[in-house]
């Protein structure tokens, strides 16, 4: 005899079935020193006009990535339901405690939301948020977009991404949506560890899933924000949710075929990049040096490209530790 699933404590203050525009919260009870009967109030907007597909858009999965929160906050303010056919659920600050702290992980429980799925209704704050998305929001969606950038420790060429999936029909639909986003680059992404990711949870439910990496360095540029805003609108048009003409852009298609794409540091020190983002490298070519910061007269450790391709990501701060990804080398798909 199966047990009844535990109820998630999060309660929405919006009605997902009501037409019009609603701005409210996902209310998560959270008892703490400064508020015994307090709650975390995660902002949410729902814009709906009759029957049609549902898009679930999120930003702030990691709290030090800002293109998603900004682009989706602007979308929530400006989306006209009269031009819509269907429903758009907008959550700009998915891991709200991390966004408020400006950190990758939650300051409450150090939870990395993008490694916490499927979550637990009786778990930590981060696990409760993941469980609510897994059991209550993802089942509503046809299209899922999760906007990422490099945060404080990485910088990326601006790309939209999808994953290689066992279901090739689903993968083709994800790739079509990725291309419709019209970022300057498109990436078939190879994750180092996909266990517990929001991406994996959405794809396992058969959803059309698109993610991005739009810059980084713990800030946002006018260019990266414009790419995010254009991409969000293009996706709504691509899925016939929104009237209008998509704004096309030439995209370079990239692929990450294997783990040789990741160039990992085995030393601590100061990073000297020998190639910049967007530059091509040949196999064996020097990509970076790591210099000893504790003494002089020591030769730097050199890191060479395990494959040829395009530098699509790099470590951002000037200091690196053993185990850090120094660069990602992607292949250009002709």
C-alpha positions in Angstrom: 0.0 0.0 0.0 1.5 3.3 -1.1 1.8 6.2 1.3 0.1 9.5 0.7 2.7 12.0 -0.5 3.5 14.7 2.0 2.0 18.1 1.4 4.4 20.9 0.4 4.0 23.8 2.8 4.3 26.4 0.1 1.0 28.1 -0.7 0.5 30.5 -3.7 -1.3 33.8 -3.3 -2.2 33.7 -7.0 -4.9 31.7 -8.9 -3.2 29.8 -11.8 -6.5 29.4 -13.6 -7.7 33.0 -13.5 -7.4 35.2 -16.6 -5.7 38.6 -16.4 -2.5 39.7 -14.6 -1.7 38.7 -11.0 1.3 39.6 -9.0 1.7 37.6 -5.8 3.9 35.2 -3.8 4.8 31.7 -3.1 4.5 31.7 0.6 6.9 29.4 2.4 6.5 29.3 6.2 9.9 29.8 7.8 10.3 30.1 11.6 13.4 31.8 12.6 15.0 34.0 15.3 13.6 37.2 14.1 10.1 35.9 13.1 8.7 32.9 14.9 5.7 32.6 12.6 7.4 34.1 9.6 7.5 33.1 5.9 9.6 33.5 2.9 7.7 35.4 0.2 8.9 34.4 -3.2 7.5 36.7 -5.9 5.4 35.2 -8.7 3.4 36.7 -11.6 0.8 34.9 -13.6 -0.5 36.3 -16.9 -3.3 34.4 -18.6 -5.7 34.8 -21.4 -8.0 31.8 -22.1 -6.9 28.4 -23.3 -3.4 27.7 -24.7 0.0 26.5 -23.8 1.8 27.4 -20.5 5.2 28.9 -20.3 7.1 28.7 -17.0 9.9 31.3 -16.9 12.4 31.5 -14.0 15.5 33.5 -13.1 17.5 33.6 -9.9 18.0 29.8 -9.7 21.4 31.0 -8.5 21.4 34.2 -6.6 24.4 35.9 -8.2 23.1 35.7 -11.8 21.1 38.8 -12.8 20.0 38.7 -16.4 17.0 36.4 -15.5 15.7 38.4 -12.5 15.9 41.7 -14.4 14.5 40.5 -17.7 11.6 38.6 -16.1 10.8 41.4 -13.7 10.4 43.7 -16.7 8.3 41.0 -18.5 6.0 40.7 -15.5 5.4 44.4 -15.5 4.8 44.8 -19.2 3.2 41.6 -20.6 -0.3 42.4 -21.9 -2.8 39.6 -21.5 -4.9 40.9 -24.4 -2.0 39.9 -26.7 -1.6 36.5 -25.1 -3.1 33.1 -25.9 -2.5 30.8 -22.9 -0.6 31.3 -19.7 2.8 32.6 -18.6 4.1 31.9 -15.1 7.0 34.2 -14.2 9.3 33.6 -11.2 12.2 36.0 -11.4 13.7 35.1 -8.1 13.5 31.3 -7.9 15.9 30.9 -5.1 14.8 34.1 -3.4 17.1 33.9 -0.3 20.1 33.5 -2.6 19.1 36.5 -4.8 18.6 38.7 -1.7 22.1 37.7 -0.5 23.7 37.9 -3.9 25.1 34.4 -3.5 25.1 31.3 -5.6 23.6 29.2 -2.9 21.0 29.9 -0.2 22.4 31.7 2.9 19.8 29.8 5.0 20.9 26.2 4.4 23.7 26.6 1.8 21.4 24.8 -0.6 22.2 24.9 -4.4 18.7 24.9 -5.8 19.9 23.7 -9.2 21.3 20.5 -7.5 18.3 19.9 -5.2 15.7 18.3 -7.4 13.3 16.6 -7.0 13.4 18.1 -3.5 11.5 17.2 -0.4 8.4 18.7 1.2 9.8 18.0 4.6 13.4 19.0 3.8 15.4 22.2 4.0 14.1 25.5 2.7 15.9 24.9 -0.6 14.5 21.3 -0.9 11.0 22.6 -0.2 11.3 25.1 -3.0 12.6 22.4 -5.4 9.7 20.1 -4.4 7.1 22.8 -5.1 8.5 23.3 -8.6 8.8 19.6 -9.2 5.2 18.6 -8.1 3.2 21.8 -8.6 4.7 24.1 -11.2 6.5 21.8 -13.8 3.3 19.7 -14.4 1.5 22.9 -15.5 4.1 23.8 -18.1 4.6 23.0 -21.7 7.7 25.2 -22.1 10.3 25.8 -19.4 12.9 28.5 -19.6 15.5 28.9 -16.8 17.8 31.9 -17.4 21.4 31.6 -16.1 24.7 33.4 -16.5 28.1 32.8 -15.0 27.6 34.4 -11.6 30.7 35.6 -9.7 33.0 32.8 -10.8 32.5 32.3 -14.5 32.1 34.3 -17.7 30.4 33.0 -20.8 29.8 33.8 -24.4 26.1 34.6 -24.5 24.3 31.3 -25.5 21.0 29.6 -25.2 21.4 25.9 -24.5 19.7 22.5 -24.6 20.8 19.0 -23.8 21.2 15.8 -25.7 18.2 13.6 -24.7 17.3 10.0 -25.2 13.9 11.1 -26.7 15.0 12.6 -30.0 11.6 14.1 -30.8 11.8 16.0 -27.5 15.4 17.0 -28.1 14.4 18.3 -31.6 11.7 20.5 -30.0 14.1 21.7 -27.3 16.7 22.6 -30.1 14.0 24.4 -32.1 13.1 26.5 -29.0 16.8 27.1 -28.3 17.3 28.5 -31.8 14.1 30.6 -31.5 15.6 32.3 -28.4 18.1 33.7 -30.9 21.1 34.2 -28.7 24.4 35.0 -30.5 25.4 31.4 -29.7 23.5 28.1 -29.3 25.0 25.2 -27.3 24.3 21.5 -27.0 25.5 21.4 -23.4 27.3 18.6 -21.6 26.8 19.0 -17.9 29.6 17.8 -15.6 27.0 16.5 -13.1 23.3 16.6 -14.1 22.0 14.9 -11.0 19.6 17.0 -9.1 19.3 19.7 -11.7 16.1 21.6 -12.5 17.0 21.0 -16.2 17.0 17.2 -15.6 13.7 17.3 -13.7 11.9 19.3 -16.4 13.3 17.1 -19.2 12.3 13.9 -17.4 8.7 15.1 -17.3 8.8 15.6 -21.1 8.9 19.3 -21.1 10.5 21.6 -23.7 13.4 23.0 -21.7 15.7 25.8 -22.7 18.4 27.3 -20.5 21.0 30.0 -21.0 24.4 31.3 -20.0 24.5 35.0 -20.7 27.8 36.5 -19.6 28.8 36.5 -15.9 31.2 38.1 -13.5 28.5 38.7 -10.9 27.0 41.6 -12.9 24.9 42.3 -15.9 25.7 44.3 -19.1 23.3 46.2 -21.3 24.0 43.6 -24.1 23.4 40.5 -22.0 20.1 41.9 -20.6 19.0 42.8 -24.1 19.7 39.3 -25.3 17.6 37.9 -22.4 14.7 40.2 -23.1 14.7 39.5 -26.8 15.0 35.8 -26.2 12.0 35.7 -23.8 9.8 37.5 -26.3 11.0 35.3 -29.2 10.1 32.2 -27.2 6.6 33.4 -26.5 6.1 34.1 -30.2 7.6 30.8 -31.2 5.1 28.9 -29.0 2.2 31.0 -30.3 1.6 32.4 -26.9 2.2 36.0 -28.1 1.3 38.0 -31.2 4.0 39.7 -33.1 7.1 39.0 -35.2 10.1 37.3 -33.6 13.4 39.3 -33.8 15.9 37.0 -35.5 19.6 36.9 -34.9 22.5 35.0 -36.4 23.5 32.3 -34.0 26.7 30.2 -34.0 26.0 26.6 -33.2 28.3 25.0 -30.6 28.6 21.5 -29.2 30.3 20.0 -26.2 30.8 16.4 -27.3 32.8 15.1 -24.3 34.5 15.9 -21.0 37.6 17.2 -22.8 35.6 20.4 -23.3 36.4 21.2 -19.6 39.9 22.5 -18.8 40.4 22.0 -15.0 43.0 23.6 -12.8 45.1 21.3 -10.6 46.9 24.1 -8.8 46.1 27.2 -6.7 47.3 30.7 -7.6 46.7 33.6 -9.9 45.1 33.1 -13.3 46.7 34.3 -16.5 44.3 33.7 -19.4 46.3 33.3 -22.6 43.2 33.2 -24.8 40.0 35.3 -24.4 36.4 34.4 -24.8 35.4 33.8 -28.4 39.0 33.0 -29.5 39.7 29.7 -31.3 42.4 27.3 -30.0 44.2 24.3 -31.5 44.7 21.1 -29.6 47.8 21.5 -27.4 47.8 25.3 -27.6 48.4 27.2 -24.3 45.1 28.4 -22.9 46.1 29.6 -19.4 48.9 29.8 -16.8 48.4 29.6 -13.0 51.1 31.6 -11.0 52.2 30.8 -7.5 51.0 33.7 -5.2 53.1 32.6 -2.2 56.7 32.9 -3.6 58.7 34.3 -6.4 61.0 32.5 -8.8 58.5 29.6 -9.4 57.5 28.9 -13.0 53.7 29.1 -13.6 51.7 25.9 -14.3 50.7 25.8 -17.9 47.3 24.5 -19.1 46.9 23.5 -22.8 43.8 22.8 -24.8 42.9 19.1 -24.8 40.9 19.7 -28.0 40.6 22.4 -30.6 37.6 24.7 -30.6 36.2 28.0 -29.3 36.7 29.4 -25.8 33.1 29.6 -24.7 33.6 30.0 -20.9 36.4 31.0 -18.6 37.0 31.3 -14.9 36.3 34.9 -13.9 38.1 36.0 -10.7 41.9 36.4 -10.9 42.5 33.7 -8.2 41.9 30.0 -8.8 41.9 26.9 -6.7 42.6 23.3 -7.6 39.5 21.8 -9.1 38.2 25.1 -10.7 37.2 25.1 -14.3 39.6 27.4 -16.1 37.9 27.3 -19.5 35.4 25.5 -21.6 36.3 24.7 -25.2 33.3 24.0 -27.5 33.3 22.8 -31.1 31.7 25.0 -33.7 29.1 23.0 -35.6 29.3 23.7 -39.3 
